[in-house]
Amino acid sequence: MTNTTENNKRIAKNTMLLYVRMLILIGIQLYTVPIILNTLGIEDYGIYNVVGGIVTMFSFIGSSLASGSQRFIAFEIGRKNKEQLKNIFNTIITVYFVLAIIALILLEAGGYWLLNYHMKIPESRMYAANWVFQLSILSFLINLISIPYNSVVIAHEKMSVFAYISIIECIFKLIAAILLQYILFDHLITYAILICLITVIIRSIYQIYCYKRFEECQTYHFSWDSDKGKELLTYSGWNIIGTIAIISRQQGLNIIINIFFGPILNAAHSIGQQINGVITQFINNVYIATRPQITKLFANNQTAEMWNLVFRSSKLAFYLLMILSIPLLIELDKILNLWLHNVPPYSVAIGRLMILTILIETLANQIIGAYQAANKIKRYQIYSSTIILLNIPISYISLLILPSYPLTPYFISVVLSIFYTFSIIWNAKKELGMNILKYTKHVLLNVIIIYCTIVFTVWISITSFSPSIFRILLTCSITIIYSFAAIWTLGLDKTEKEFIINITLKKLHKK
């Protein structure tokens, strides 16, 4: 059996595990969100999310290093260099502890000032908001120093462990939401306390597992390898631009919305983010399962195989998103009414625009894995991520001019996403030698034609029915049937079809 076949089977297995995890998490989240919304109320729900968003704005400090940590750990695993792997892990841990101290200082100074002097929060809820802020900082710092352990699990491709721990975390959050209904103390403060306790538990589970299973995690001590540390910080330094761009669009936009419109619209933004989060989980599983392999293929100078994996996983990510997004775009109004009952104003429009943004960016997101593997992210971050960063200043200026149009920032996000996607693809030709013609033919045109065809077909098929649960089920069924038929006939090449047929036959033979 060839290494390529082994890698494909591992990727397929890991992807399936991650999707089982995802379905469980989505089910729990769908049940949890309306409980929290109804228990806290729309105003407190908006306050919790926007105050937590202030802390999340600083998560670029850790997130910018997360992909770098995974990349360098996976790189040394691919080279089978155990001593260097230990050295890398110790250096990464040291970096994160230093960053945690810096983040604490920045948050206590800048975040407190922003919350208490510039946010639109009712005076009666400022005490609770400050409690949420401090507990959010504690949860953030715990998550920050846990990132190296998460990176080790992903780099070793132990996706079953990653899936199980994620499910445990989500179950704890479900229990917290249920308990919240029966606690008489201030619900906003209580919920923040419960989430902080869950963070401590999950961080402990990751650390104990890594200590027992991975040699590089067993002999940790504070150390600094100047060469590797400099390489990691240089890599992550450029990565910070991209991380700030994504976070600013999510949380920075939420803060701007609060400044202009208050916590009620923050609740609508948060519902849109919940939908965004579900969809992002859906496609991130493909990235998590394939990016360690992309890095290892590059480390072994197997660039042709790497690009084949990038192209195929790009299509897979978009096809999976397609199946989920079409029913959501068409039926989101009815779905939110059935799900939440008390839907915050503008939730439907914001949700649809966020879905459209994800669809556009998924066309090129997997190419980022190739940038990371080759450690050539400087130009990509300068050009592509700067485009996303423009969202905040353009949105702020637009709302100053047209303060009565709260959807303006979300339309701006869609337009900027188009420029962002094309910049990633164009720059990949210069930096990585990617064949743009091949990518356009086998990925872009392929998925765009299939998507537009299915949207049109589904819409025509259901227009004669009035909005209802039956129409939602019909839309989902038609989308799935048409999608699988179109993907098999038009979306897969001969090699991909043969791989799927062989895997299916082997499974049936074993049974």
Residue, then its C-alpha position, 0 to 999 in steps of 0.5 A: m500500500t502506498n503512502t498516498t493511499e495511507n494518507n488518503k485513508r487517514i484523511a478520510k477517517n479523520t474527516m468522518l470523525l470530525y463530522v460526527r463531532m460536528l453533527i453532535l455539536i451542532g445539535i447541542q448548540l441548536y438546543t442551547v442557544p434559544i435557552i440562553l437567549n430566553t433566559l438572559g433576554i435579548e438585551d443581556y444576551g447582546i451584552y454578554n456577546v459584545v463584552g466577551g467580544i472585547v476580550t476576543m478582539f485580543s485573541f489575535i495574540g494566541s490565534s496568530l501563533a496557533s497555526g504556526s504552532q501546528r505547522f512547526i510541530a507537524f513539520e518536525i513530526g514529518r521529519k521524525n526529529k524527536e529531539q527537535l520536536k521537544n525543543i519546539f514544544n518547549t519554546i512554544i509553551t514559553v512564548y504563550f506564557v509570556l503572551a498571556i502576561i502581555a494580554l492580561i496587561l492590555l486587556e485590563a487597561g484598554g478593555y476596561w476603558l472601552l467597556n466603561y467609557h465608550m460602550k452603549i450598555p444600560e447603567s443598571r447592567m454595568y456591574a454585571a457587564n464588568w463581571v462578565f468582562q473579568l471572567s471573560i479575561l480569565s477564560f481567555l488566558i486559560n484558553l491561550i496557554s492551552i493552545p500548544y496542547n491543542s496544536v500537538v493533538i491536531a499535528h499528530e492527527k489524533m482527531s478522535v481525541f480532538a472530537y471527543i474533548s470538543i463534545i465533552e465541552c459542548i455537553f458541559k455548556l448545555i448543562a450550564a445553559i439548563l442550570l442557568q434557568y434554575i439559578l436565582f442569582d444574576h443570570l448574566i454573571t452566573y453564566a459567565i462563571l459557569i463558562c469560566l469553570i468549563t474552560v478550566i476543566i477542558r484545559s486540564i483534560y488536554q494537558i493530562y492527555c498530552y502528558k500521557r501520550f506524547e513524549e514531547c509534552q512530558t519533559y516540559h521546562f521553560s526554554w528558548d531556542s533563539d533560532k526556532g523561536k525567531e522563526l516561529l515569531t516571524y511566521s506568526g508575526w505576519n500571521i497576526i495581520g490575518t488573525i486581526a482581520i478575521i477577528s476585527r470583522q467578527q468582534g470589531l464590527n460587533i463593537i461598532i454596531n454597539i456604539f451606533f445601535g446598542p445591545i439589541l442589534n448586538a443580539a442579532h449580530s450574535i445570532g448571525q455569528q452562531i450561524n456563521g460558527v456552525i457553517t465554519q465548523f462544517i468546513n473547518n473539519v476539512y481544513i483540520a483533517t488535511r492541513p497537517q498532511i499538506t505540511k508533511l507533503f511539503a516537508n518531504n518535497q512532494t509538491a505535486e501531491m500537495w497541490n492535488l490535495v489542496f485542489r481536492s480538499s478545496k472542492l470538498a469544503f465547498y461541496l459540503l458548505m453548499i449542501l448546508s448553505i442552500p437551505l439556510l439561505i432560502e429558509l432562514d426566516k422560518i428556521l430562525n422563527l422555529w428555532l428561537h421563537n423570539v428573533p432579534p431584529y435584522s437577524v435574518a438579513i445579517g445571517r444571510l450576508m454572513i453566509l454569503t461571505i463564507l461561501i465566497e472565501t471558501l473558494a480560496n481558503q484552502i490555499i492558505g494551507a499551502y502558504q503556511a506549509a511553505n512558510k511564505i505568508k508575508r505577501y499574502q498577509i500584507y495584501s489579502s488580510t489588509i483587504i479584510l481589515l478595511n472592513i472596520p474603517i469603511s463601515y465606521i465611516s459609512l455609518l457616520i454618513l448613513p447612521s440609519y442603515p445597520l446592514t451597511p457593514y455586512f454588505i461591505s464585508v461581502v464586497l471585500s470578501i470578493f477582493y480578498t479571495f481573488s488576491i489569495i489566488w493571484n498571489a499564490k501564482k507568484e509566491l507558490g507557483m500555483n497553476i491558476l488556470k488549473y485551479t480555475k478550471h478544476v475548482l473555481l468554475n466547477v463549484i460555481i457552476i454547480y452551486c448556481t445550478i442547484v440554487f436555481t433548481v431548488w428555488i424553482s422546485i419549492t416556490s409553489f409551497s408556502p413557508s412551513i416545516f414541510r417546505i424546509l424539509l423539502t428544500c433540504s431533501i431536494t438540495i441533498i439529492y441534486s447536490f450528490a447527483a451534480i457532484w458525482t456527474l460534474g464535480l469529481d474527476k475520474t481519479e476521485k470517483e475511483f477512490i470513492i468506489n474503491i473505498t466503498l467496495k472495501k467497506l462492503h467487502k469487510k462487512 
